[in-house]
Amino acid sequence: MQDFPSTARAIARRRAYAPALVLLHALASLAALLVLALPAAASGIERFVGDYSGSAPVLHADGSTEHRDMSVSISETRDGFLVAWTTTTEKQDGRRKSKSYEIEFHQSPREGIYAAAQKRNVFGHSVQLDPMKGEPYVWGRINGETLSVYSLFVTPSGDYEMQQFDRTLTDGGLQLVFSAEKGGDPKRTVETFLKRE
């Protein structure tokens, strides 16, 4: 059993440290509140948000070209951002064929790199598609003024096709550079300006 002087000294010591402990707890609580009050770290997509359109000749590996109208819409979502784009090809006989795509991207564990959220798993979480099933594996990246979207396809023969969209912010819109290659060989390229609407 402690004697009275030791107990008194211990109480006095606690009282001496009490203001410091209260201040420490207050600072920790304030720091936690500030972290909770801060908005989620900006992905950088805000600069790209908008609707853009334009047209360009598409150059194929065999040297032939065809005209395409293009549009892209970039918007923020609760968990990341959405890129929706349409390409319309005009055939020689005057027919027009459009293809539209829409992909949502979520922040990956690596800064500036975004995973495509193209389907939901059995738990309701957004996941990427499986290239081993012939589905495209898609991811995005923001590097400075350029938003890039990459798509990797594994062909039935086990070869691969890679597509890359680079959309770079410029005065009044986006500079689009698209390239596609198969097994390392260029298939087609597009370069054009998309005007912000």
Residue pairs with C-beta under 8 A, 6 or more apart in sequence:
2 10
43 80
43 81
43 107
43 114
43 142
44 112
44 142
45 74
45 76
45 80
45 81
45 142
45 147
46 76
47 145
47 169
48 74
48 81
48 142
48 147
48 167
48 169
48 174
49 74
49 75
49 76
49 81
50 73
50 74
50 196
50 197
51 71
51 72
51 73
51 196
51 197
52 71
52 72
52 73
52 74
52 167
52 173
52 174
52 194
52 195
52 196
52 197
53 69
53 70
53 71
53 72
53 194
53 195
53 197
54 69
54 70
54 71
54 173
54 176
54 192
54 193
54 194
54 195
55 67
55 68
55 69
55 70
55 192
56 67
56 68
56 70
56 176
56 190
56 191
56 192
57 65
57 66
57 67
57 68
57 190
58 65
58 66
58 67
58 68
58 89
58 188
58 189
58 190
59 65
59 188
59 189
59 190
60 66
60 187
60 188
61 185
61 186
61 187
61 188
66 89
66 90
67 89
67 90
68 87
68 88
68 89
68 90
68 190
69 87
69 88
69 90
70 85
70 86
70 87
70 88
70 176
70 190
70 192
70 194
71 85
71 86
71 194
72 83
72 84
72 85
72 86
72 167
72 174
72 176
72 194
73 82
73 83
73 84
73 85
74 81
74 82
74 83
74 84
74 147
74 167
75 81
75 82
75 84
76 82
77 104
79 104
79 106
79 107
79 117
79 126
80 104
80 105
80 106
80 107
80 114
80 117
81 104
81 105
81 114
82 102
82 103
82 104
82 105
83 102
83 103
83 105
83 140
83 147
83 149
84 100
84 101
84 102
84 103
85 100
85 101
85 102
85 165
86 98
86 99
86 100
86 101
87 98
87 99
88 96
88 97
88 98
88 99
89 96
89 97
89 98
90 96
91 97
103 116
103 117
103 118
103 138
103 149
104 116
104 117
104 118
104 126
105 114
105 115
105 116
105 117
105 139
105 140
106 114
106 115
106 117
106 126
107 114
107 115
108 114
108 115
108 139
112 141
112 142
112 143
113 139
113 140
113 141
114 139
114 140
114 141
114 142
115 128
115 139
116 128
116 129
116 137
116 138
116 139
116 140
117 126
117 127
117 128
118 126
118 127
118 128
118 129
118 135
118 138
119 126
119 127
119 129
120 126
120 127
121 127
128 137
128 138
128 139
129 135
129 136
129 137
129 138
130 137
131 137
131 152
131 153
131 154
132 154
134 153
134 154
134 156
136 151
136 152
136 153
137 151
137 152
137 153
138 149
138 150
138 151
138 152
139 149
139 150
140 147
140 148
140 149
140 150
141 147
141 148
141 150
142 148
145 168
145 169
146 166
146 167
146 168
146 169
147 166
147 167
147 168
148 164
148 165
148 166
148 167
149 164
149 165
149 167
150 162
150 163
150 164
150 165
151 162
151 163
151 164
152 160
152 161
152 162
153 160
153 161
153 162
153 163
154 160
155 161
155 182
159 182
159 183
160 182
160 183
161 180
161 181
161 182
161 183
161 187
162 180
162 181
162 182
163 178
163 179
163 180
164 178
164 179
164 180
165 176
165 177
165 178
166 176
166 177
166 178
167 174
167 175
167 176
167 194
168 174
168 175
168 177
170 193
172 195
172 196
173 193
173 194
173 195
173 196
174 193
174 194
174 196
175 191
175 192
175 193
175 194
176 190
176 191
176 192
176 193
176 194
177 189
177 190
177 191
178 188
178 189
178 190
178 191
179 186
179 188
179 189
179 190
180 186
180 187
180 188
180 189
181 187
